[in-house]
Structure formats: structure tokens, C-alpha cells
Amino acid sequence: MPDPSQLINSGVPVSWYLVLSAILFALGVAGFLFRRNIITVFMCIELMLNAVNLSFVTFANQHKQVSGHIFAFFVMVVAAAEAAVGLAIILTVFKNRATLNIDEIDSLKN
Amino acid sequence: MQNLWIIPVLPFIGFLINGIFGRKLPKIVINVVAVSSVVLSFLWVLKVWSSAGDLATNPISEHYFTWIQSGQFNVGWDFAVDKLTMIMLMVVTGIGSLIHIYSTGYMAHEEGYYRFFAYLNLFMFFMLNLVLGANYLILFVGWEGVGLCSYLLIGFYFVKKSATTAGNKAFIVNRIGDFGFSLAMFLIVVNFGTLNFSQVFSAAPGKPTGTLTAIALLLLVGATGKSAQIPLYVWLPDAMEGPTPVSALIHAATMVTAGVYMCTRSAVIFTHAPIAMETVAIIGLATAVFAATIGLTQFDIKKVYAYSTVSQLGYMFLGVGVGAFSAGIWHLMTHAFFKALLFLGAGSVIHACHGEQDMRHMGGLRKYAPWTMYTLGAASLAISGFPFTAGYYSKDAILGAAFAHAPWMYWVGVVTAGMTAFYVWRAFWMAFWGDYKGHGHPHESPWSMLTPLVVLGVLSIVGGYLFNVPKILQNMFPLAEGEENMMLTYISVAFGLGGIGLSYYMYVVNRELPGKVSAALGGVYTLIYNKYFVDEVYDATVVHPVIEGSRTVLWHGVDQGLIDGMVNGVGSQSQGIGGMLRRLQSGNIRSYATWVVIGAVVLLVVMGLTAAGYAGGFEVAR
């Protein structure tokens, strides 16, 4: 089985990974800003996290250092926890207010 | 050890018992505790006196504990007894005992009976500290303590507005005097490094006259407050709002003489400061005349005696000022006898007339209250300087010394003596002669009130002859040299008798005359009747500006304007800023997210620009 780092280093340049990461992150931001459904917004957050993960592992490979991987794992753990809590909140909100439209959930204003 | 501490501690125990448990105790127990504590204290004084030997050569000095220790400066809780202190102790505890007994009768139907005796015992405690203290600080503790008790007792009828006001007045006016006293003590500490009487007085002759004069004058300021001299005498007449035994004990016999005692105690300082001595004499003389003239016109019996007290205290200061310290103390003692008696007698008269104090509504009491009349007559004779009564000896000693110092002082003093005789006898005739003009049936007082009256009456007659204070104190204050000039005595006695005779003529024989005289005097009478408008002048020049200044500048200006303004300003500014900031909190989650993105973009741009500032920052990092 070929070494994955060999594979990266052999052909695809680093900048491609980073550009892909940036595009994914931008999509996440755009979705987060412009979508109204909470679940969509939530998935956009996951998208941003994973875009960042991609950047981490790319740089980790580039510099031959393990800390980037570790950060990626951290982010995954946090994302899992966040998914559990976030989905629970979304369920409760829906139960109480019968809506998933984020613009209607504004009782903390002013 | 003579255990001097027992003397003040006994009344203090009485104060604690009556003060803490008095509300629940029956009257008889309160009486026993209050009276016995003071009487036992008196007996202990007698025991000390009889067992101490010659106090002139062997003064007692006892050290209990070190109170303040600060570097070289050291103040101990020390008591000392020499002959001067012994006289004061006798006067304070002796007359204090009589007045306590009297009070059990006089106050019998009053509210707050236990409170009265608790205060009275506390007063005794502080007064005894004052006279026993062997340094200025202990004296000052007593000095302030008696001031406190004076305040509490003047305001004893605290539901009466006038009583509480009078209490406040006494307290505040005394603060001015005490301020002077404090400054004097500071000067003593700076110049002598100690407050102990013995050390200060042995070092005083070597100090520059200017320093001693400053100290003496500041001590005098303290004395004018406590002993009601010009210009701080105004509180004493108002202090008559308190119960009559209080007037007798505190505002006639003991506390107000503390200033005389203090000046006499500091005689070494005063004698080395001639200017201060002259000031003392002039203030004393001026007060004596001034208060005597006011006394001529008053109708409230207690006010007459109050101004008389101010006037007689003036005599004592005259004695001190002309160097006759022992004569001043002699007059202090005889005055304690007859003035306490005058006040207690006045209390008995007021009691007889069912609380009436205006002499125009009395009269004819000789039929109803003979014992009160005899004793009050004895006191009136004594204060008039009738030959061989107590006042005769002491006043004569002062006037003789005044003549030796400056003849004009003697003449002013003699005229004052005439006025004194006139106003006390005026009060006497108005109360006891003529027909009863008050309401209800007048009645004689109970024995508990009369017994002290009789004892004091006897002392008023023979007290001056029995206790020849200048002889007793001749080791401390040498007797005056030279022949006694009997002519001076005859003149002052003549003035006294003249005053008595004139008052008899005006208030018994020809009763139309006083009205005519006052009408003829017109404006002068109005001026004197209104006490020279001194209270009004003080009100306009001191009290009103202070109150108005406090109100407009300190209250409205500083407190409301500055301090409240600052606090409220901080509050309203926070509100304003918060009001603006809360617009950001729209409740719309996507707008928050937009802010986050904008913030992130701004940060990135800034970081990028900063990094571009360092040449090839990214290359280095890579």
C-alpha cells in the first residue's frame, strides 16, 4: 500500500487542498448567513469545521508534523459533542415554538 | 495603697446596675443602688482622708495601668490625691450624695426614673475621674464624660423639643471649649513630652513665657466652655431645661466648676503667663457683671439662679486670675453649698407650686413651705455675702485679692456683689412673700427633699468658717502677705446688705416700684431682659451662617451637586452607552453571524497588512 503522504507529495500541489478547503469554508459561511432553516444552518457549521480540518491535515502533511492531525481529532470530538447538544436544542426549540425558521427565534432581542 | 479607684468605680457600678436592669427593678432598689453607691463613695473619700496623713507633704499617687505607650510618650491611668483634689472629692461626693437623696423625692413621679439615676451615677463616675486624674488626659476623659452626662440630663425630658435643643446647645458650645483644651494638651505634649501633672509643673518654670501663655490661654478657652464664661456661657441658662437636681449637681455645684479646678490645677502654668492671668481675671470679672445684670430681670426662678451661677463662676475666675487660687477654690466650695441649695430649694418651690417656674405666679409660700423658706433664706444670705455666712468668707477673699491686684476690679466686683444680693432676694421675696398667685394648693416637699436642704443650709451658714480653704491649701498656694484691710470687707458687706434692703423695698414694701423702674429704663430694660440679645447675635453671626452654609453649599452644592452628580452621572452615562449598544442585540441570529464574519474578515485584513509590514513575514514563517 503506498504511503498517503507520498501520494500527496507525488502529484497534487498543496494549494489545491487549501483552495478546496477555502471553497468549502466559504460555502459553509454563505449557508450559515443566508439560509433560514436551523438544520441547514447547523449543517453549514459542520461544513466549516470540516473545511478547517482539511486545512489542518494538509499543513500537517506539508510540515511533517503530527500536531495538525491532533487538532483535527479535537475538532471532530468537539463537532460530535456540538452535534449532540445542538440537535437537542433544535428539537426542544421545535417542540416549543413549532418552527425551524431562525428569524422567528429572536426573543433575546434588545 | 489607698485604693482610690474605688471612689469612681462605685458610682459606675451603680450606673451599670441601674442602666442595664433599671427598667425592671422596683423604685426602692433603684434608690438604694443609686444613693448608696454615691454615699459609699463619699465614705471611701472620708476613709482616705482620715488614713492618708498629711496630704500636703505626702500626696497619694496611684498607678493602675499604662494606657498609651508611644515611643517616649507615656500616659498611665494614674490617680493622685493632694489637698486640692481632696477638697474637690469632698464637694463632689458630699453634695452628690445629698442631691441623690433629694432626687429620690423630686423625681419620684417622673418617667424614666431609672434612666435619671443611671445618668446621675455615670456623671459622678466621670466627675470623680476628672478630679482624681493625675494627668491631663485622664482629666480630659472625665471632662468629656461629664459633658456627655450633662447633655443626656439636660435632654432628659427628650419629648420636649426645647430640652433636646438645650442639650444640643450645651454639647456643641462645649465642643468649642474642648477644642481649645485639646490644642492646649497638644502644645503641652510638644513642649513637655508628657501630660503628667507633676512632670509638667516641675518643668514649666523653665519654659519660654510665650509657650506658657499660649497653653494657658488655650486652657482658658476650654474652661470658658465648661465653666460657662464669656463668650461661651450661653449654654448654661438653657441647660435649666433639665430636671432641677441636675441643675443643682451638674450646672451649679460640680461640673461647671471643673474649669476653675483645671485652672487652679494648672496654677504653675498660669502664674508664669501674666497675660493669660490678666485675661482670666478680666473674663471672670466681665462675666460676673454681665450675668448679674441679666439675673436682675429674669422671672423664671431657675433662670435667675442660672445667671447667678454664671456670675459666681466669674468670681471664681476673677480669684484665679488675680492669683488668689485658693480663694477661687474656697468660693467654688462655698458656692457648691449655697448654689446647690438654691437650686434644690428652687426645685422644692417648683414642686410646691405644681411645676410652676415663673416667679410672678408664686408668692406667699412662707405659709405653705416653711422649711424650704428657711433653707433658701440661708442660701440667699450666703450668696449675698452676709457676715459670717459661707459666701462672706470666700467672696471677701476674692475681692481682697482683686483689690491688691487692681482696685477697679474690686469696685466692679463689689457692685456685682450688690446686684447678686438684689436678685437672689428678689427671687426670695417674690416666691415667699405676698399672696399665692399660682394654681392649686401649694404644699411642702417630702422629707427626702428637705433633709438635704437642711444639711446644705447649715453648710451654707457655717461652711466658710469651718473649711478655711486658703489655710488648708497654704502649702500649694501661699497665703497673701500683709494686713487685711477691713474697710474692703465693710464696703462689700454694705453693698450686699444694700442689695437685700433694696430688694425688700421694691418687692415687699413698694410693689409698684419694679414696674415703674423697668418702664423708666425703657430700652435698657428691654436689652437686659432679653439677655443683651447675645443668643440672637450668635444665631445671626454663627449658627445661621453655619446652617445656611451647610444647607446651600455642603448639602445642595457638594452633596447633591458634586457627589450625587458624580454617582448619577456615571449611572446615566452607562445607561446611554448601553442604550446604543443594545441595538446590536437584535435577536436575529444571522445578523450576529454577519458580525462575526465581518469581525473575522477585519481581523484577517489587519493581520495581513501587519504581516505585509514585515518584509516577507510569511516566507519566514514557512
Interface residues (C-beta under 8 A of the other chain):
Chain A: V29 F32 L33 F34 R36 V41 I102 D103 I105 D106 S107 L108 K109 N110
Chain B: R582 R583 Q585 S586 G587 N588 I589 R590 A593 T594 V597
